[in-house]
Amino acid sequence: MSKVYLIGAGPGDVELLTIKAKSLIERADVVVYDRLADNRILQFAPESAEKIYVGKAPNQHTMKQEEISQLLVDLAKRFDNVVRLKGGDPFVFGRGGEEALLLKKNDIPFEIVPGVTSAISVPAYAGIPVTHRGLATSFAVVTGHEMADKSSIRWDKLSTGADTLIFLMGVANLAEITQKLIDNGRAANTPAAVIQNGTKAQQRVLITTVKDAAADVRREQITSPAIFIVGEVVKLRDDIKWFDTRPLFGKKILITRARSQASKLSAMLSTFGAECIEVPAIKLVKPSDDYQAVDRALAQINKYDYIIFTSENGVKYFFERLQLKKLDTRSLANAKIAAIGSATSTELSLHGIKADFVPTEFRAEGLVELLKDKVAGKRVLIPRAEEAREVLPQELIKAGAEVEVVPTYKTISAIEGNINFDDIDLVTFTSSSTVKNLINAVGAEALKNTKTAAIGPITADTLKSFGIDADIQAEEYTIAGLVEAILAHYCRTINQ
C-alpha cells in the first residue's frame, strides 16, 4: 500500500535531519521538496527516485499550495513511498496540515515526521536561547508573512504577552511588525536580532533593537530566509555564540575527491565551520583489463614475498577481488605487507592485517628507503591504480626485486556541469588525478584567484606542472593532515 510521508527537513544544517527522516528518504520512490530543504538531503534518496521541486520564494511560487497538495494525492496513486520534504517542521507554518487533510479526504495513508524548527534552532546557532532563567520564561512563535495591517495576530496580547518573540518569514514586513510591537507596548529599545541563513555556513547575525531593526536590515541588505527575534535573551549572544566563531566559518571549500570518499573530508572541514561543495574530480571504476591481472596474481598469491599497498583504494579493491575468489587473509601468510601512509595501514587493519612496513614519509620514496636492502631476489606484488607514479616499482627493480604491478581500479574524470570559482575560497586536492581531471575540465586559468590545498608534495608538484603553486600543503599526507594544514593556514590569517 502506498504511503505519503510529510517530513520536516530541519532548518538548514543537513546534520539536523532526524534519523527517521533519513531512513524514509533512503527508500523513497519520489521526493517532493521545498526551497528551504537543503539539497544535500536529496543525496540520501535512491538515484532511481524521482525528484520534484515545488519551492516557494517570495512572490515566486513554483506551484500554489492547493496544487502541491493535489500532486501528493496523484503521486500516491503511482508510487509506494512518497516523501514530502518540507523545510523546518511540517506543522510550524509549513502548511503540512493542509496536505494531510487532503490526503485523508482521499483515503491515502500518511505519516508525519517532525523536523527541527527554525524557531528554536536558528537562535540556538546564533547563541541566543529562546528561554533563560531570570530573563525569559516564555516565548511565542509568530508568522511574519502576513502584512501587519491585514494580520489576524492579536498584537495587543502578543507584544507584551511573551518574554521572547520569534517571527518567521518576516523580513519583508519588518517595518510594520516593529511598529505594531511598539504601538502595543513593547519598548522600542528592546534588544532584537535578525538571523539570515541560520544554521548554514552563510549565517549572518544582526544585533539591533525593535526601533532600529527595519533600518538596520535595509542597510545590511539582509534578505529572506531570515528570522526576527525580540527579547532580553538577545543580550546573551556575546557570551554564548559558538557557530560563527569556528575557524573556518564562512569559508566555501571545494572538495574534489571521488564521491564515495568526499564525505569524510567534508565532514571534518564542516566541523570547523566550512561550507563544503562536493564536486568530485574523479570516479573510481574497474581497470581496463577487467581485473585480469589482479585475478592472475591472486591465483598464485603464495609466490609473493612482499605485497605493497600504496592507497586505501588499492587495499579496498584488492580485498574485494580476494573475497570474490573465495580467499581470505590466510592466503597472504607467506608475504610481508607494506603500506604507504597511515590511512592505507588503517584500511588494512580493517581486514585484520597489521602492515609490517609503514614509512614515516607517506610516499613511495619513503617506502623505497625501508625496503631497498631487503628485496633483492624477492617477488613483490603492487596492487594499485592503473595510472600511478612509477618511482616505487622502478626503484625496487633497481634494488634487485622481481616486481609485478597489477591494477585494481582506474580513475576517470567525473566533472559534471559548470563550476563557479568566484565565491570559492579554497580547492582541495587529495591526489594527482584530482588535479589533472579538474584542470583538464576547467583549465588552470579558472584557479588563478582561488587558493589551493594539496595533500602532499606529489600532489603539489602536479599542481606546479600546471603553473599553480599550492597555497597549503599537508605535512602529514593524510586527510587529517590536510585538514590540520588548512586550519593552521586560516588561523594564521585570522591572527595576522
N, C-alpha and C positions, 0 to 999 in steps of 0.2 A: 504494500500500500504506500502511495506517495505521501510525503510529508513536507511541510514548509517550516523552516527554522528561522525565526526572527532573532538575529544575533547582533548584540552590541559589540562593535569593533573597538571600543575604547576611545580615548581622547586623541591619540596620535602616535605615541610611542608604541611600536609594534609589540614590545615585550609586555605591555599591559593587557594584551589579549588573554582571555581566560583559557585554561586548559581544555574545557569542554568545547568552547568555540573552535579552537584549533582542530580538535578531533573531528568535529562535524564538517568543517571546511575541507578537511583532507579526504572526505568521502563524498563530496558534493558532486552532483551531476551538472548543476548550473549555479552560478553565483550572480546575484543582482546586488550591485554595490553603489554606495553614495560617494559624493565628492570628498567627504572628510574621513573616509575609511582609508587607512594607509595602504598604498598599492603593494607594499611588501607582503601584506597579509594574503594577497591573491596568489603568491608563490606557494602557499600551503595547499592550494587546490590542485587536483589532478590536471595534468596537461590536457586531458580529454574534456575537461569541464568547460562548458560554455560560460562566458563572462559577459555580463550585460551592465553597462554604465547608465545609471539613472540620476546622476548628480544634479544638485541644485545650487548654483552660485547666485549671489544677489542679483535679482532682475534677469536671471538667465536660467531657466529650468529646462532640463532635457525632456522631462515628462511632468505632467501635472500629477498631483498625489493620487487622484482617482484613477489615472491611467496606470500608475505603478501598482496600486492595489489590485487592479484587474489583471495586470501582467502576471502577478504571482498566482492568481487563480488559473490563468491559462497555462502557465509553466507546470503547475502541479498536475495537469492532465497529460503532460508529455514526459515528465521526469519523476523519478522516485524520490530523490533528495534535492530539494530546492533550498538554497541558502540565501536569505535576505540579509545582507551585511549593512548595518547602519552605524554611522559614527556615534561614539559615546554609548548611551543606553537607549534601547528601542522605545522606552516609555518616558524618557525625560526629554520632552519637546522633540521626540523623534517620530511622532505620528504612527508609532507601531500599533497603537490601539486601533486605529482606523483600518490598518491592513489585517489585523487579527479578526476584527468584526466581519469583514468581507469574506475572509476565509471560512469563518464559522457559518456565515449565511449560505455558503456554497458547499457545506459539509466536507471541507478539506481539513484533515488533521494538521495541527501546527504545534510548535513548541517555542516558548520564549526563553532566550538565553541572555540574561542580563549582562550589561557591559559596564566598565568603569566610566562613570560620567565625568565630563569635563568640569562640572560644577564644583567638585571637590579635588579632583586630581590636578587640574591646571594650577589652582592656587598652591597646592602642595609642592608642585615642581618649581614654583616661584618662591618657595619658602614662606608661604602665608597660610597658616592654619585657619580654617573657617570658624573653629571654636577654640577658645583658650581660657583656662581658668583665670578669673579676675577681669577678663576683657570681653568675652563673648560666650554666652551660654545658649544662644540660638542663632540659626541662620535661615534665610529664605532664598530659594532659587526661583528666578523670575525670567520670563521670556522678554527680551528686549526687542523682539522682531516687529511687534505692533507699533504703529505710530502712537505716541503717548496720548494725543488728544482723542484718539479713537479706541483706546485700550479699555478692556474690561477690568484692568488692575485697579484695586481699591487703594489708591495712593495714600489716602488718609490713614488707613490701617497699616500699610506696608512701610511707609517712610520711617516710622519710629517703632514699629511693632516687632522687629527682629534686630539683634545686635549686628549681624553681618548680612549684607545683601549681595547676591551674586546674580548678575544679569548675563544671560547667554544671548548671543546674536544681536547685540545692542549697539554696536559701534556707529552704525549709520544714524541712529536715533539718539545719540548720546546727549546732545544739547537739550532735547526735550525731556529725556529721562532725568538728568541732573536738575533741571528747572522744576520738574514735578516734585522731586525729593525735597528741594529747598522750600518750595511753596507749601509743602505739607509737613514741615517741622524738622527736617534733617539739617543739622548745622552745615553751613557752606564750607567750613574748614575741616570737615570730617575727612580723615585720610582715605585715599582711594587708589586703586591700581587698575591699569589696563594691561592685559596679558595677551600678546599675539602669538599664534602658533604654539600654544602651550604644550609641553612635554616633548616637543620636537627640537632638533638641533638649531632651528632658526628662531627659537623662542626669544621674544623681546618683552621686557617688563618696564612699564612706565609708572613711576610713583607720582601721584598728584593729589588733588583734593576734589571734592564734589564740585566746588565752584569752578576750578580751573580745568577739569578733565576734558571737556569738549575742545577747548582751545589748544591744550597740550597735544591731544591726539591729532588735530589738524596739522600742528607744527611738525610733529614727528612722523607724519604720514603713516600712521598705523591704520591698517585695514583689516577686514574680516579674513580669517576667523580670529576672533578675539573675545575675551570675556571682561566684564567690568565688575570689580569687587569693591564694596564700600564697607568701612568699619575700622575700629581701632586695631584690629588684628594685622592690618597692613603694616603697622609700625614694626612688626616682628621680622619683616623680611631681612633687614640688615644683619640680624644675628642668625637667622635660620636658612638663608639662601644657600643652596648647595648645587643645584643642577647646572646653573650657568657660571659656576666658579671652577668647573673642572678644566684641566689644562688644554684640552683640545676642543672646548666648546666653541661652536661657530665655524669650525674648520670643516670644509667639504673635501673628502678624500676619495679618490677613485681607486677601486680595488680591481686588479687585472688578473688575479689567479683564475684557475679553472673554476667553473661554477660549483662543482662538487666540493671544493676546498675553500672558496672565498669566505664562507660564513665564519670560519674560525678567526680569520684576520679581522673581519668586520666586527665581530662580537668583541674582540679585545680593544679595538680602537673606539668603538661605541661606548665602552665602559668609561672611557676618559673624556667623553663628550663629543666626539666627532660624528658628523653625518657621513655615512659611508654609502657610496654609489658603486654597486657591483656591475662592472662591465667586463666580463671575462674575456681576456685576450686569447685564451687557448681552450681547446676542448681535448680531452683525452679519449683516444679511440684505439682500436686494436691495431697492431703493427701491420705493415704492408704484406708480410708473409703469412698473415693469418695464424700466428703463433707456431709456425712450423719449427723454427729454430729452437725456441724455448722448450717445445714438446720433445724434440730430439735430445736436448740436454737432460731433460727430466727422465727420459727413458734409460739413461746411463749416468744417473746422478752420482752413483758411488765412485766414479772415476776421478772426481774433482777433489783437489786438496784444499782449495780455497774458494769460497763464494763471496763475492764483494757486491754489496748493495750501495748504490750511490744516491738513492732518494726514497722517500716514503712511498711514492707511486711504484717504484721498482719492486719494493717489498710486497705491496698490496697485490699487484698483478701476478707476480711470481707465485705467491701462495694461492691465488685463485686457480692458476693452472695446476699447481701441485695437488690441490684437493680434487680438481676435475679429473685428474689421472688416478684417483683413489690412493694417493700417497699422503703421508703426513710428515711431521718434523723428524721422525725417526730415520727417514731416508737421507737426512743430511748429516748423520752422525759421523761420517768419515771426514767431513770438511771443517776447516776453521772458517769462522764467519767474520767478515769485516763490514763496517758501516761508516759512511761519511755523514757525520752530523748527529746531533743528539735526537733530532726528530726521526731520522731513519732508524736509529738504535731503539727509540721508544716504539716505533711501529713493529720492529722485530720482536720486542718483548711481548707485544700483544699476541704473537704467535708462539709464545713460550720459548723464545730464543734470546739468550744474552750474547751480544756480539763480543767476539774475542779481541777485536781491534777497532778502536774508535779514535781517530786522530784528534788532537786538541785544536788543530786548524781544520775547520769544516770544509775542506775542498780536496780535490784529487791529489794535489801536491803534498798535502799533509799525510795522506794515506801511503803515497809512494815512499815517503821517508820511513814510515813504520815497517813497510814490507819488503823493501828492495833487497835487504840482506837475507831474506827468508824464503824467497820464491824461486830461486834457481832450480830448474828441473822439475818444478811443480806445475800441476794443471790448475788453472784459475778460470772460474766462470764469473762473468759480469752480466747479470740481468739488468737492463736499463732502458731508457727511452731510445727510440730508433735513431734520433739525431741527438748527439751529445758530444762534448769535448773528447778528443782522442788522447789527451795527456795521460790518463791512467793506463789504458792498455798499452800504449806505446812505451811508456817508461818501464812497465812491468816486463814487457818483452825484452827490452834492453837489459833488464836485470836477470834474464835467463828463464823467465816463465813461459809456459805454453798457455796462451790466453785465448779464450773463446768469449766473444761478446754476443749476447742474444737479446733482441728487442722484445720487451714485454708490453710495451704500449707506444703510441705515437701521439705527438701533439700537433694539432692543426689549428688554424685560425678560427676564432669564434666571434669575431667582431661583427655586430649587427647594428644597423642604423647609424645615425649621426651622434657625435659626442660634442657637447658644448663645453669647451675648456675655459671659457671666460670666467665662470664662477667656481672653478675647481681650484682649491688651494694646493693640493698635493696629489701626485700619482704614484702609487706604489708598484714596484716590480719585484717579483719573487723568483724570477728565473730569466735566463737569456731569451727563452722562447716567448715569454710575455712581452719583452722589449721588442723583439723582431716583429711579432704579429701585430702589436698595437701600432708601431711606427709604420709598418708596411701598409696598414689600413688608413691611417690618418695623416702620415707624413711627419717628419721631425719638426717642421716649422710650427705645427699645432701646439707643440710643447714648449715653445721658446719662452713664454711668460709664465709657465707653471712649474712649481717646484717638483722635484722627483726624489724618490727614495728607493734605494737598491738594497736587496737582502745581503749582498756581499760583493767582493771585488770582481768576481767574474761577471756578475750582472751589471755592475758599474762600468766595467770595461766594454761590455756590449753597448751600453748607452753611449759611451765615449766614441765608439765606432760610428755612431750616427751624429756625432758633433754635440752631444749633450753631456754636461757634467752633472753627476748625481749630487744633489744638494745634501742628501742624507745617506749614510751608508752604515749598515749594522756592523758592530764589532763581533757579535756572535751571529753566525749565519743561519739564523732560525727565525720563525715568525715572531717569537717572543723577543728575540734580539732586535728585530726590525721595529717592533712597537716601542721598545726601550729607546732606540735611537731617535725615533720620531718624537717621543715625549721629551727627550733631552734637548732636541733642537728647538722645539716650541717653548719649552721652559726658559731656555737661554734667551730666546727672542722676547719673551714677556719681561724678563728681568732686565734686559737692556733698555 
